[in-house]
Amino acid sequence: MADIITIDEMGTITAEDLKQRILGRFTTDLQTREGSFTNDVISALALELCNCYHSIAALLPMFYLDDTSGEYIDQQAAAFAVSRKSGTRATCSITFTGTDGATVPAGAVYYSQTGLAYTLNAAVTIAAGTATGTLTAENVGDEYNISAGEITAALTNYSGVAGFSNGTATGGTDAETDTGLLSRYLNQMRRAPTSGNPYHYQQWAESVDGVGAARIVSKWDGPGTVKVILASGDMEPVDETVRAAAAAYIATQRPVGPMVTVVSAAAHNLAVVATVTIDGTTTLAVVQVLLQAAMESYLSQMVSTAFADTIDLDFDTMAGKTYTVSYNRISYLLLSIPGVKDYTALTVDGATANITIAADEVPVLTGVTVS
């Protein structure tokens, strides 16, 4: 064993390793066999030293942040004014029907078909047979962005209320992941946002709940204009609530002068259809689920990488900033799924070729079909 214990060894070294190192340095004729006084003393010392080495190894994620650093990401990022986005709650309208004068109190609880809870913001009273209120999701999260008509149950039935129906819920966003927070922190450290430069606009936009990535186009409509193109946390288009929130926040931060336009990225819809040959270790349904998950990860990483690249129309063209969904990459993802032996057909967006995505677009997977 080497004289110097390296950082890599600290996390895996054992008390027995340290004991043998200490015994190897003895130059006296003291008895050191198992059970001897000297051996017992050294064994206890080696155990304590081992704990110290393991503690030192555990400090590494505190100083050299990665996805495993957990709460230390928050602490280190906070020192540079980067804080975790807590997520937002979805809201939707709800329309009641029933007897005039019937009242539904504030705080009334309603449930979606999947058990998601929403509460009524303010009391409503039915007049002319109907009344409309606003529901807010019980918790933050994208899963609360449900479709119209999905709320089907009430915690309490109120006298005179014959029925209710909800509108589409929007505005719900997930809390930021460790990976997302770490990425924003590292970008701020490495890309020097200052004085309203493109990286500054990226920082402002990406600090808003619901924004996962922002691409900045300088001089998009001539000198003194800036366009901010937003993608969501899952690298898809953002809804109007998120877009408006980002635009409002940037307006409070940007320097005086530039005309700033904030838009959602446009969706470039993609569908993947495959005919495969499988062995007995899997099923078509499992292959379909795994291919969809692999595709979502692939597209998300692609958008994140592309949107990190800003565009200055003095030097670049929008056409020159396209990016490509690789047909061969999707073929590789399909053949990498355990149990898939081969495929006899594979189409992406109805074709068997690469798909070009415009600089202001994001690829959106509309479906995966495996037969």
Secondary structure, 3 states (H helix, E strand, C coil): CCCCCCHHHHCCCCHHHHHHHHHHCCCCCCCCCCCCHHHHHHHHHHHHHHHHHHHHHHHHHHHCCCCCCCHHHHHHHHCCCCCCCCCECCEEEEEEEECCCCEECCCCEEEECCCCEEEECCCEECECCEEEEEEEECCCCHHHCCCCCCEEEECCCCCCEEEEEECCCECCECCCCHHHHHHHHHHHHHHCCCCCCHHHHHHHHHCCCCCCEEEEEECCCCCCEEEEEEECCCCCCCCHHHHHHHHHHHHHHCCCCCEEEEEECEEEEEEEEEEEEECCCCCHHHHHHHHHHHHHHHHHHHHHHHHCCCEECCCCCCHHHCEEECHHHHHHHHHCCCCEEEEEEEEECCECCCEEECCCEEEEEEEEEEC
